[in-house]
Amino acid sequence: MRIEYDKKADAIYIYLDDRPVDHTEKLDDLRYIDYAHDNTPVGLELLCVSDGVITNDLPQRSKIEALLEKHHIKLFA
């Protein structure tokens, strides 16, 4: 699992897997999940992260929360 932060866009992308993205699911206006062909989550795009991130409904939630906390991102459950 690795993370990329785009300061200008105030967005984070979290790579859960190295497989190619087949499709994307919009959870809400600030959270998107990318899936592989077999519907396994492979990545997350989180927008407006300086305001904090809602973590409910995210795959591998506890790992994601630990990663975001490590990068000093405020969490909302």
Summary of the structure (lengths in Angstrom):
residues: 77
radius of gyration: 11.6
end to end distance: 20.8
largest distance: 32.8
contacts: 200
relative contact order: 0.24
helix: 17%
strand: 42%
